Amino acid sequence: MEIDADRKVYIFTHGRADLRERALSALESAGVDRNAVVDAVPSQTGQVGDYMAMLWMPPNPDHIKMQRITDVVPVEPEGMIGLWKGVSKDDIGTVPL
């Protein structure tokens, strides 16, 4: 799995903030620059070419699902998903947590 170092990686902890540091270390060991990681928020999405790192599967994740954003369309925000509802993505790999 290749990650473009010039792109942001949006991390989704799915309510497991207690695993954030562990997830950052796992991403770093997979070649992701810790400084490129941004906490995902419902009010702002990434751009095409950026990445999503989701702790998977909630509520007790054992890996990080890596995805590349392929499209972003305007949507009305919905619940906790917010604007991410309009994001299309492709799975590109996993990182053990």
matplotlib code that plots the C-alpha trace (Angstrom):
import matplotlib.pyplot as plt

x = [0.0, 1.5, 0.5, 1.3, 3.2, 1.9, -1.8, -3.7, -4.9, -8.2, -8.5, -11.9, -11.8, -15.5, -15.7, -12.6, -10.4, -8.6, -7.1, -6.0, -2.3, -2.1, -3.6, -1.1, 1.8, 0.3, -0.1, 3.5, 4.9, 3.0, 4.8, 2.3, 3.8, 2.2, 2.0, -0.2, -2.9, -6.0, -8.9, -12.0, -14.9, -18.5, -18.3, -15.3, -14.2, -10.9, -10.3, -9.9, -6.6, -6.6, -7.0, -9.3, -8.0, -10.9, -10.5, -12.4, -14.7, -16.5, -17.0, -13.9, -11.6, -8.6, -7.3, -7.3, -9.1, -7.3, -9.2, -8.4, -11.0, -12.1, -14.9, -16.5, -20.0, -22.0, -24.6, -26.8, -24.9, -26.5, -26.0, -22.5, -21.5, -22.0, -20.5, -18.6, -21.9, -20.9, -17.4, -16.7, -13.7, -11.7, -10.3, -6.5, -5.4, -5.4, -3.0, -3.1, -4.0]
y = [0.0, 3.3, 6.5, 9.9, 11.8, 15.1, 14.2, 14.4, 11.3, 11.8, 9.5, 8.2, 6.8, 6.0, 7.2, 5.4, 8.3, 6.0, 4.2, 7.4, 7.3, 3.5, 4.2, 7.0, 4.6, 1.9, 4.4, 5.6, 2.1, 1.7, 4.7, 7.5, 10.8, 11.5, 15.2, 14.3, 12.8, 15.0, 14.2, 13.8, 16.1, 16.0, 19.7, 19.3, 16.6, 15.8, 16.3, 13.8, 12.1, 12.4, 9.3, 8.0, 5.9, 4.2, 2.2, -0.9, -2.5, -0.4, -0.7, -2.9, -2.3, -4.5, -2.9, 0.4, 0.4, 2.6, 4.3, 6.9, 9.6, 9.3, 11.9, 14.6, 15.9, 18.5, 17.1, 18.2, 17.1, 14.1, 13.2, 12.1, 11.4, 15.0, 16.1, 12.8, 11.4, 12.9, 11.3, 8.3, 6.2, 3.0, 0.6, 0.4, -1.7, -2.4, -1.7, -3.9, -2.1]
z = [0.0, -1.1, 0.5, -1.2, 1.5, 0.1, 0.9, 4.2, 6.0, 7.9, 10.9, 12.0, 15.6, 15.7, 19.3, 20.4, 21.2, 23.6, 20.6, 18.7, 19.8, 19.1, 15.7, 15.0, 15.8, 13.6, 10.7, 11.2, 11.2, 7.8, 6.4, 7.1, 8.3, 11.7, 10.7, 7.7, 10.0, 10.7, 12.9, 10.7, 11.6, 10.2, 9.0, 6.7, 4.3, 2.6, -1.1, -4.0, -3.5, 0.2, 2.5, 5.1, 8.0, 9.8, 13.0, 12.0, 12.9, 15.6, 18.5, 19.0, 16.1, 15.4, 12.3, 10.3, 7.0, 4.5, 1.7, -1.0, -1.7, -5.3, -5.4, -3.2, -4.0, -2.1, 0.2, 3.1, 6.3, 8.0, 11.6, 12.7, 9.1, 8.2, 4.9, 4.6, 3.2, -0.1, -0.2, -2.5, -1.8, -2.7, -0.3, -0.6, 2.3, 6.0, 8.9, 11.9, 15.1]

ax = plt.figure().add_subplot(projection="3d")
ax.plot(x, y, z, "-o")
ax.set_aspect("equal")
plt.show()
